[in-house]
Amino acid sequence: MKLMFFLLQTGAAAAAPQGTNLTFLLFIALMFVVMYFFMIRPQKKRQKELEAFRNSLKKGDSVVTAGGIYGKVAEVKENYVLLEVDKEVKIRVDKSSLSKDASDIQK
């Protein structure tokens, strides 16, 4: 009886699949590929578009800041933009706080 139990145990161990480590590594690699295409790649694309938008600003463009302030660009410098938010009311805003173009919203 003990001999039969021993043979069954060794037979079960020998019959265990040997590719579990490879399968696990492939699964992890697949997860990283999916994360790259669904999360990292679109985020990088949005960052490049936003950077291109900020670098292409010129006087008269309508923009929205990250804080929700609408205004027209009165002056563009290297690190900041002077926004005209009302007649004779101008504020200095860092370029990195500009979030989107508002030319179709603000008239």
C-alpha angles and dihedrals in degrees: 000000000000090000092053091049090050092050092049091051094050091045091052091049091050092048093054112115113261097201098071093105092049091046091051092050091048090050092051091047090050090051091054092048091051091047090050095051097041102036118012101039097050091046092053090048091052091049092052091049091049092048091050090049092051093048093049096054117129137174113292097027116135114228143170123222125219087256092057099256114148119208149136122257110251098172136005123210131171097268105014143034128217108226125199105214096171137355107308091353113115130170131191112234130182112246091234090064094061107103109175150354114267100184092115093046104043118059 
